[in-house]
Amino acid sequence: MRASLPVLLSILTVAACIGPDFTPPPPPESNAYTAQPLPDVTASAEGQGGGLQRFVTGRDIPGQWWSLFHSPGLNTLMEQALRSNADLQAAQAALHVADETARAQAGGLWPTVSATGGATRQKALASAGTNSSAVPHNSVYNLYTAQVGISYAPDVWGGVSRQVEGAEAQAEAAQFQMEAAALTLTSNLALAVVQEASLRGQIAATQGIIALGEQSLAILRKQFALGQVARVDVLAQEAAVAQQRQTLPGLKRQLTQQRNLLAVLTGRLPNDPPDETFDLITLSLPEELPVSLPSVLVEQRPDIRAASANLHAATAQVGVAMAARLPLINLTASQGSSSAFTDGKLGIFTPGTGFWTLAGSVSQTLFDGFSLMHRQRAAEAGLDQAAAQYRSTVLGAFQNVADVLEALQRDAESLAAATEAEKVAASNLAITRRQLELGAVGTLTLLNAQQTETQTRLAKVQAQAGRLADTVALFQALGGGWWNRPAKGA
């Protein structure tokens, strides 16, 4: 019997996992992101941020893609954020939870070994005779027991293996959710820096416009004193300058809010903003833009990898539900010793005090109101849901990349147009102001020229920031290069 026990255990533990095996979905059969062929380069414009950008198909993405903007201040903030951001720390803790849960689940594949010990002091009935060597003839005695027990439920149908597989898949999903959190953090931080630079540019442009308006107002007031213009002309220019000043508080409010956002993203309180400040001139526009092949995008995007891991977990759950409908086998064994303390000696390990048990059982649910059947069907429906969510994630990712590629081209064209418009508007305003001094034009012409120059100057600043923001969005859409970052602690 003892010789046959290892053979029995070997037979029971050699089991095939029931249920469907997971196969990673193939990448979409597409070699392009956009309906129209991607151009080699974008448009270009004169001045800051106007350089052309070149699309490099198949170029890998650096792990610290933000360094391509050549901003030491941005690099410093990224280091602080990756070290101190609370949302990223929460995602890292969630990954730790998932890892430990998967390891705990794997324990179900092994036998459970327990040890117990006990001591009892009792008095036997005087009439109760005993011939046992474990119990003394004294009416009051101490009884000591030591026992080791083993229980084991062989994974005959592979249900436990599927549970472990599902837990490991959930841990993998948590890993890529953490990568997605890091990518979201770095992208949001870079966009916040770009927005701060844009707001500073808009404030500077608005202040310049106000200064020009005040110069024109001084001319009109002088002409009014000489009787060359009417009072209404002066009032119209005063109203125009006041309207321009009115836009400053709103821009300054947005700038303060951006500074608060930078503080929180880097793990600080709003009353402790970072020392680094940003202007458009401090951010360089990357000249070469990597464009990953569509076939590898599914491997690079953390959200797609997380969706794939969730699909894997749902696949394993079907096997768990199927195995639950099959017979359950349990094996138990125990061995120990029991002896009394007599004559100053503890004979718990002496011959004749030992005992052992060996048992096995098989149980099968005969009727449970079809609960197990419906749980299996629910697991199969969950698999269909996870598959549809995976497809939706892939489609959304490809749309994301296509939208960003289109934005990069069109915003480059917008900056070129805005630069030309700003140049023409500035020249027109300069001519109009000279004519105003000579009394050749009226106030309405001046106001129109000022309004046009205001709009084109702000549009140029926003277009410059737009190209930087689009570049950040491209790195985010392509996965952020997490696979090229050094391992933590390496």
C-alpha positions as CSV (number, residue, x, y, z in Angstrom):
1,M,0.0,0.0,0.0
2,R,2.8,2.4,0.9
3,A,4.6,1.6,-2.4
4,S,1.4,2.3,-4.4
5,L,0.8,5.8,-2.9
6,P,3.6,7.6,-4.9
7,V,2.3,6.0,-8.0
8,L,-1.2,7.1,-7.3
9,L,-0.1,10.7,-6.6
10,S,1.9,10.7,-9.8
11,I,-1.2,9.6,-11.8
12,L,-3.4,12.2,-10.2
13,T,-1.0,15.1,-10.6
14,V,-0.4,14.5,-14.4
15,A,-3.5,16.3,-15.6
16,A,-4.3,18.3,-18.7
17,C,-5.7,21.8,-18.1
18,I,-9.3,21.8,-19.2
19,G,-10.7,24.8,-21.1
20,P,-9.4,26.9,-24.0
21,D,-5.7,27.8,-24.2
22,F,-4.8,31.4,-24.7
23,T,-3.3,32.6,-28.0
24,P,-2.3,36.2,-28.3
25,P,-4.4,38.0,-31.0
26,P,-2.5,38.7,-34.1
27,P,-1.8,42.4,-35.0
28,P,-4.1,44.1,-37.5
29,E,-3.2,43.4,-41.1
30,S,-2.4,47.0,-42.0
31,N,0.8,48.7,-43.1
32,A,-0.4,52.3,-42.6
33,Y,-2.2,54.4,-40.0
34,T,-3.7,57.0,-42.4
35,A,-5.8,56.7,-45.6
36,Q,-3.4,59.0,-47.4
37,P,0.4,58.2,-47.6
38,L,2.4,59.9,-44.8
39,P,4.7,62.6,-46.2
40,D,8.4,62.5,-45.5
41,V,8.4,66.0,-43.8
42,T,6.0,68.5,-42.4
43,A,5.7,72.2,-43.5
44,S,8.2,74.7,-42.0
45,A,8.0,78.3,-41.0
46,E,10.4,81.1,-40.0
47,G,11.2,81.7,-36.4
48,Q,10.9,79.8,-33.1
49,G,9.4,76.3,-33.5
50,G,9.0,76.6,-37.2
51,G,11.5,74.0,-38.3
52,L,10.4,71.1,-40.5
53,Q,9.9,67.7,-38.9
54,R,10.8,64.4,-40.6
55,F,8.8,61.2,-40.1
56,V,11.1,58.2,-39.7
57,T,9.2,55.0,-40.2
58,G,10.4,52.1,-38.0
59,R,12.5,54.3,-35.7
60,D,12.5,53.1,-32.1
61,I,11.4,55.4,-29.3
62,P,13.8,56.3,-26.5
63,G,12.8,55.5,-23.0
64,Q,13.2,59.1,-22.0
65,W,11.6,60.7,-25.0
66,W,11.2,64.0,-23.3
67,S,15.0,64.6,-23.5
68,L,14.5,65.2,-27.2
69,F,13.1,68.7,-26.3
70,H,16.5,69.6,-24.9
71,S,15.1,71.2,-21.8
72,P,17.1,70.6,-18.6
73,G,14.1,72.0,-16.6
74,L,11.7,69.5,-18.1
75,N,14.2,66.6,-17.5
76,T,14.4,67.7,-13.8
77,L,10.6,67.7,-13.4
78,M,10.3,64.3,-15.1
79,E,12.8,62.8,-12.6
80,Q,10.8,64.3,-9.7
81,A,7.5,63.1,-11.0
82,L,8.6,59.6,-11.7
83,R,9.9,59.5,-8.1
84,S,7.2,61.2,-6.2
85,N,3.9,61.2,-8.1
86,A,1.1,59.7,-5.9
87,D,-0.9,58.2,-8.8
88,L,2.2,56.4,-10.1
89,Q,3.0,55.1,-6.6
90,A,-0.5,53.8,-6.3
91,A,-0.1,51.9,-9.7
92,Q,3.2,50.4,-8.5
93,A,1.5,49.3,-5.3
94,A,-1.3,47.7,-7.3
95,L,1.3,45.8,-9.3
96,H,2.8,44.5,-6.1
97,V,-0.6,43.4,-4.8
98,A,-1.2,41.5,-8.1
99,D,2.2,39.8,-8.0
100,E,1.8,38.6,-4.5
101,T,-1.8,37.4,-5.2
102,A,-0.5,35.4,-8.2
103,R,2.2,33.8,-6.0
104,A,-0.4,33.0,-3.3
105,Q,-2.6,31.4,-5.9
106,A,0.2,29.2,-7.0
107,G,0.4,27.7,-3.5
108,G,-2.8,25.7,-4.4
109,L,-0.7,23.4,-6.6
110,W,1.2,22.1,-3.5
111,P,0.1,19.9,-0.6
112,T,-0.7,21.7,2.7
113,V,1.4,20.5,5.6
114,S,0.4,21.3,9.1
115,A,1.8,20.5,12.5
116,T,-0.1,20.4,15.8
117,G,0.8,19.8,19.3
118,G,-1.2,19.6,22.5
119,A,-1.0,19.1,26.2
120,T,-3.8,18.0,28.4
121,R,-3.9,17.5,32.2
122,Q,-6.8,15.2,33.2
123,K,-8.1,12.9,35.9
124,A,-9.2,9.4,34.9
125,L,-12.1,7.6,36.6
126,A,-10.9,5.3,39.3
127,S,-12.9,2.5,37.8
128,A,-11.5,3.0,34.3
129,G,-8.8,0.6,33.8
130,T,-6.4,0.9,30.9
131,N,-3.6,-1.1,29.4
132,S,-2.4,1.6,27.1
133,S,1.3,2.5,27.4
134,A,0.3,6.1,26.5
135,V,-1.8,6.5,29.6
136,P,-0.3,6.1,33.1
137,H,-2.1,4.1,35.8
138,N,-2.3,7.3,38.0
139,S,-5.7,8.8,38.2
140,V,-4.2,12.3,37.4
141,Y,-1.8,12.6,34.5
142,N,-0.5,14.9,31.7
143,L,-1.1,13.8,28.1
144,Y,1.0,15.2,25.3
145,T,0.3,14.8,21.6
146,A,2.3,15.8,18.5
147,Q,1.0,15.3,15.0
148,V,1.9,16.2,11.4
149,G,-0.9,16.3,8.8
150,I,-0.9,16.5,5.0
151,S,-3.9,17.4,2.8
152,Y,-3.7,17.5,-0.9
153,A,-6.3,18.1,-3.6
154,P,-4.6,16.9,-6.9
155,D,-5.2,19.3,-9.8
156,V,-6.6,16.5,-11.9
157,W,-8.5,18.7,-14.3
158,G,-6.2,21.7,-14.2
159,G,-8.7,24.0,-12.5
160,V,-6.1,25.3,-10.0
161,S,-3.5,25.7,-12.8
162,R,-6.1,27.8,-14.7
163,Q,-6.6,29.9,-11.6
164,V,-2.8,30.4,-11.3
165,E,-2.7,31.3,-15.0
166,G,-5.5,33.8,-14.6
167,A,-3.8,35.4,-11.6
168,E,-0.5,35.7,-13.4
169,A,-2.4,37.3,-16.4
170,Q,-4.0,39.8,-14.0
171,A,-0.5,40.6,-12.6
172,E,0.6,41.2,-16.2
173,A,-2.3,43.5,-16.7
174,A,-1.4,45.4,-13.6
175,Q,2.2,45.7,-14.9
176,F,1.0,47.4,-18.1
177,Q,-1.5,49.5,-16.2
178,M,1.4,50.8,-14.2
179,E,3.3,51.5,-17.5
180,A,0.2,53.3,-18.8
181,A,0.1,55.4,-15.6
182,A,3.8,56.3,-16.1
183,L,3.1,57.2,-19.7
184,T,0.1,59.3,-18.8
185,L,2.1,61.0,-16.1
186,T,5.1,61.9,-18.3
187,S,2.8,63.0,-21.2
188,N,0.6,65.2,-18.9
189,L,3.7,66.7,-17.4
190,A,5.2,67.5,-20.8
191,L,1.9,69.0,-22.0
192,A,1.6,71.1,-18.8
193,V,5.1,72.5,-19.5
194,V,4.2,73.3,-23.1
195,Q,1.0,74.9,-21.9
196,E,2.9,77.1,-19.4
197,A,5.3,78.1,-22.1
198,S,2.3,79.0,-24.4
199,L,0.6,81.0,-21.7
200,R,3.8,83.0,-21.0
201,G,4.1,83.6,-24.7
202,Q,0.5,84.8,-24.9
203,I,1.0,87.1,-21.9
204,A,4.1,88.6,-23.4
205,A,2.3,89.0,-26.8
206,T,-0.7,90.7,-25.0
207,Q,1.6,93.0,-23.1
208,G,3.3,94.0,-26.3
209,I,-0.1,94.6,-28.0
210,I,-1.1,96.8,-25.0
211,A,2.1,98.8,-25.3
212,L,1.5,99.5,-29.0
213,G,-2.1,100.4,-28.2
214,E,-1.0,102.9,-25.5
215,Q,1.5,104.5,-28.0
216,S,-1.4,104.9,-30.5
217,L,-3.5,106.3,-27.7
218,A,-0.9,108.9,-26.8
219,I,-0.8,110.0,-30.5
220,L,-4.6,110.4,-30.5
221,R,-4.6,112.4,-27.3
222,K,-2.0,114.7,-28.7
223,Q,-4.0,115.1,-31.9
224,F,-7.2,115.7,-29.8
225,A,-5.4,118.5,-27.9
226,L,-4.5,120.1,-31.2
227,G,-8.1,119.8,-32.4
228,Q,-7.2,117.3,-35.2
229,V,-9.4,114.5,-34.0
230,A,-12.7,114.2,-32.1
231,R,-13.1,113.1,-28.5
232,V,-14.9,110.0,-29.7
233,D,-11.7,108.8,-31.5
234,V,-9.8,109.0,-28.2
235,L,-12.5,107.2,-26.4
236,A,-12.6,104.4,-29.0
237,Q,-8.8,103.8,-28.6
238,E,-9.1,103.9,-24.8
239,A,-11.8,101.2,-25.0
240,A,-9.6,99.1,-27.2
241,V,-6.6,99.3,-24.8
242,A,-8.9,98.5,-21.9
243,Q,-10.3,95.5,-23.7
244,Q,-6.8,94.2,-24.3
245,R,-5.8,94.7,-20.7
246,Q,-8.9,92.8,-19.7
247,T,-7.5,89.6,-21.2
248,L,-4.4,89.6,-19.0
249,P,-6.0,88.5,-15.7
250,G,-7.5,85.4,-17.4
251,L,-4.2,84.4,-18.9
252,K,-2.4,85.0,-15.6
253,R,-5.0,82.9,-13.8
254,Q,-4.4,80.0,-16.3
255,L,-0.7,80.3,-15.8
256,T,-1.1,80.1,-12.0
257,Q,-3.3,77.0,-12.4
258,Q,-0.7,75.4,-14.7
259,R,2.0,76.0,-12.0
260,N,-0.3,74.3,-9.5
261,L,-0.7,71.4,-11.9
262,L,3.1,71.1,-12.3
263,A,3.5,71.0,-8.5
264,V,0.9,68.3,-8.0
265,L,2.3,66.1,-10.9
266,T,5.7,66.2,-9.3
267,G,4.4,65.2,-5.9
268,R,4.3,68.7,-4.3
269,L,1.6,70.9,-2.7
270,P,0.4,73.8,-4.8
271,N,2.1,76.3,-2.4
272,D,5.4,74.7,-3.3
273,P,5.7,75.0,-7.1
274,P,8.9,73.9,-8.8
275,D,11.7,76.4,-9.4
276,E,11.8,75.7,-13.1
277,T,9.8,78.0,-15.4
278,F,9.3,77.5,-19.1
279,D,9.0,79.7,-22.2
280,L,8.6,78.6,-25.8
281,I,12.2,79.5,-26.5
282,T,13.4,77.0,-23.9
283,L,11.8,74.0,-25.7
284,S,13.3,72.7,-28.9
285,L,11.1,71.0,-31.4
286,P,12.4,67.5,-32.2
287,E,13.4,67.3,-35.9
288,E,13.0,63.6,-36.4
289,L,9.8,61.9,-35.4
290,P,9.7,58.1,-34.9
291,V,6.7,56.3,-36.5
292,S,6.4,52.7,-35.3
293,L,5.3,50.1,-37.8
294,P,1.6,49.2,-37.3
295,S,2.5,45.6,-36.8
296,V,4.5,46.4,-33.6
297,L,2.2,49.0,-32.1
298,V,0.2,46.3,-30.3
299,E,3.4,45.3,-28.5
300,Q,4.3,48.9,-27.6
301,R,1.0,50.4,-26.3
302,P,0.6,49.6,-22.6
303,D,-3.2,49.8,-22.9
304,I,-3.2,47.2,-25.6
305,R,-0.9,44.9,-23.6
306,A,-3.2,45.3,-20.6
307,A,-6.2,44.5,-22.7
308,S,-4.4,41.4,-24.0
309,A,-3.6,40.3,-20.4
310,N,-7.2,40.8,-19.4
311,L,-8.2,38.6,-22.4
312,H,-5.8,36.0,-21.2
313,A,-7.3,36.1,-17.7
314,A,-10.8,35.7,-19.1
315,T,-9.7,32.7,-21.1
316,A,-8.3,31.0,-18.0
317,Q,-11.5,31.8,-16.1
318,V,-13.4,29.6,-18.6
319,G,-11.2,26.7,-17.7
320,V,-11.7,27.3,-14.0
321,A,-15.5,27.2,-14.4
322,M,-15.3,24.0,-16.5
323,A,-13.1,22.3,-13.9
324,A,-15.5,23.2,-11.1
325,R,-18.1,20.9,-12.7
326,L,-15.9,17.8,-12.5
327,P,-15.2,15.5,-9.5
328,L,-13.1,16.8,-6.7
329,I,-10.4,14.5,-5.2
330,N,-9.0,15.0,-1.8
331,L,-6.2,13.1,-0.1
332,T,-5.3,13.5,3.6
333,A,-2.7,11.8,5.8
334,S,-1.5,12.4,9.3
335,Q,1.1,10.9,11.6
336,G,1.9,11.6,15.2
337,S,2.5,10.4,18.7
338,S,0.7,10.6,22.0
339,S,2.1,9.8,25.4
340,A,1.8,10.7,29.0
341,F,4.4,12.3,31.3
342,T,5.2,9.7,33.8
343,D,8.1,9.1,36.3
344,G,9.6,12.4,35.3
345,K,10.0,11.3,31.6
346,L,8.1,12.3,28.4
347,G,7.7,9.2,26.3
348,I,6.0,10.9,23.3
349,F,8.6,9.5,20.9
350,T,9.0,6.1,22.4
351,P,7.9,3.0,20.6
352,G,4.2,2.2,20.9
353,T,3.0,5.8,21.1
354,G,2.7,6.5,17.4
355,F,-0.4,6.7,15.2
356,W,-1.2,7.5,11.6
357,T,-4.2,7.9,9.2
358,L,-4.5,7.9,5.5
359,A,-7.7,8.8,3.7
360,G,-9.0,9.8,0.3
361,S,-12.3,11.1,-1.0
362,V,-14.0,11.9,-4.3
363,S,-17.0,14.3,-4.4
364,Q,-19.2,15.3,-7.3
365,T,-22.0,17.8,-7.4
366,L,-25.1,16.1,-8.6
367,F,-27.5,19.0,-8.6
368,D,-27.0,22.6,-7.7
369,G,-29.8,24.3,-9.5
370,F,-27.6,24.6,-12.6
371,S,-25.4,27.2,-10.9
372,L,-22.1,25.7,-12.1
373,M,-23.4,25.5,-15.7
374,H,-24.5,29.1,-15.6
375,R,-21.1,30.2,-14.1
376,Q,-19.4,28.5,-17.0
377,R,-21.6,30.3,-19.5
378,A,-20.9,33.6,-17.6
379,A,-17.2,33.0,-17.9
380,E,-17.6,32.3,-21.7
381,A,-19.6,35.5,-22.0
382,G,-16.8,37.3,-20.1
383,L,-14.3,36.0,-22.6
384,D,-16.4,37.4,-25.4
385,Q,-16.5,40.7,-23.6
386,A,-12.7,40.8,-23.1
387,A,-12.2,40.0,-26.7
388,A,-14.4,42.8,-27.8
389,Q,-12.7,45.2,-25.4
390,Y,-9.3,44.2,-26.8
391,R,-10.5,44.9,-30.4
392,S,-11.9,48.3,-29.2
393,T,-8.6,49.2,-27.6
394,V,-6.6,48.3,-30.7
395,L,-9.0,50.3,-32.9
396,G,-8.8,53.3,-30.5
397,A,-5.0,53.1,-30.5
398,F,-4.7,53.2,-34.3
399,Q,-7.2,56.1,-34.4
400,N,-5.1,57.9,-31.8
401,V,-1.9,57.6,-33.9
402,A,-3.7,58.6,-37.1
403,D,-5.2,61.7,-35.5
404,V,-1.8,62.8,-34.1
405,L,0.0,62.3,-37.4
406,E,-2.7,64.4,-39.1
407,A,-2.4,67.1,-36.4
408,L,1.4,67.2,-36.8
409,Q,1.0,68.0,-40.5
410,R,-1.8,70.5,-40.2
411,D,-0.5,72.4,-37.2
412,A,2.8,72.8,-39.1
413,E,0.9,74.3,-41.9
414,S,-1.1,76.5,-39.4
415,L,2.2,77.8,-38.0
416,A,3.5,78.7,-41.4
417,A,0.2,80.5,-42.2
418,A,0.2,82.2,-38.8
419,T,3.8,83.4,-39.1
420,E,3.0,84.9,-42.5
421,A,-0.2,86.5,-41.2
422,E,1.6,87.9,-38.2
423,K,4.3,89.4,-40.3
424,V,1.7,91.1,-42.7
425,A,-0.4,92.3,-39.8
426,A,2.6,93.8,-38.0
427,S,3.6,95.7,-41.1
428,N,0.1,96.9,-41.7
429,L,-0.2,98.1,-38.1
430,A,3.1,99.9,-38.4
431,I,2.0,101.7,-41.6
432,T,-1.4,102.5,-40.1
433,R,0.3,104.1,-37.1
434,R,2.5,106.3,-39.2
435,Q,-0.5,107.3,-41.3
436,L,-2.3,108.1,-38.1
437,E,0.4,110.4,-37.0
438,L,0.1,112.2,-40.4
439,G,-3.7,112.3,-40.0
440,A,-4.1,110.2,-43.2
441,V,-6.3,107.5,-41.6
442,G,-9.1,107.4,-39.0
443,T,-9.5,105.6,-35.8
444,L,-11.6,102.8,-37.3
445,T,-8.7,101.8,-39.6
446,L,-6.3,101.8,-36.6
447,L,-8.7,99.7,-34.5
448,N,-9.0,97.2,-37.3
449,A,-5.3,97.0,-37.8
450,Q,-4.7,96.5,-34.0
451,Q,-7.4,93.8,-33.8
452,T,-5.9,91.9,-36.7
453,E,-2.4,92.2,-35.3
454,T,-3.6,91.0,-31.9
455,Q,-5.3,87.9,-33.4
456,T,-2.4,86.9,-35.6
457,R,0.2,87.4,-32.8
458,L,-1.7,85.2,-30.4
459,A,-2.4,82.6,-33.1
460,K,1.3,82.3,-33.9
461,V,2.1,81.6,-30.2
462,Q,-0.7,79.0,-30.0
463,A,0.5,77.4,-33.2
464,Q,4.0,77.2,-31.9
465,A,2.8,75.5,-28.7
466,G,0.5,73.3,-30.8
467,R,3.4,71.7,-32.6
468,L,5.2,70.9,-29.4
469,A,2.0,69.5,-27.9
470,D,1.4,67.3,-31.0
471,T,4.9,65.9,-30.7
472,V,4.3,65.0,-27.1
473,A,1.0,63.3,-28.2
474,L,2.9,61.3,-30.8
475,F,5.3,59.8,-28.3
476,Q,2.3,59.0,-26.1
477,A,0.3,57.5,-28.9
478,L,3.2,55.2,-29.9
479,G,3.7,53.8,-26.3
480,G,6.3,56.2,-24.9
481,G,9.3,53.8,-25.2
482,W,8.8,52.1,-21.8
483,W,10.6,49.0,-23.2
484,N,13.8,51.1,-23.5
485,R,13.8,52.4,-19.9
486,P,16.4,50.8,-17.6
487,A,14.9,48.5,-15.1
488,K,14.4,50.0,-11.6
489,G,17.5,49.5,-9.5
490,A,19.6,48.6,-12.6
